[in-house]
Amino acid sequence: MQYGGKIVIGLVIFVGLLLLPTVYDLGAGSAGYKQPKLQMPAPPNDKNCVEDTEWMRKNHMQLLNDWRDWVVRDGKTVYVNSHGEEFEISLQNTCMKCHNDKEQFCDKCHETAEVTPYCWDCHLAPKGAK
């Protein structure tokens, strides 16, 4: 094998470049994230959020995607949470009743996480507290 050494060196460099993003993420890449302090609203009529705070932090985008599909594809309009409470499936009429300040609630967290949701392509953005 005349080129064996060069092939091994090439493979080592290739594997190193392939693993670079993973190594970076394990190191300094994700360590710099600090969860922003969000202005948590007081729900009207002492009603809770559709799910617990920690659950919502982790799953709110999946919930909103599920809601969209359930309403548009299945005609389902009521969500029953893990505590058995019923809520209208509506970003505007359910979520935005409490989370009515997009700048202080939505944008703060999305900017920190460096994500760009497309909710406002179709929905009206809330104008802030009344």
Secondary structure, DSSP 8 states (H G I E B T S, - for coil): -TTHHHHHHHHHHHHHHHHHHHHHIIIIITTT-----------GGG---SS-HHHHHHHHHHHHHHHHHIIIII---EEE-TTS-EEE--IIIIIHHH---TIIIIIHHHHHHT----GGGTS-------
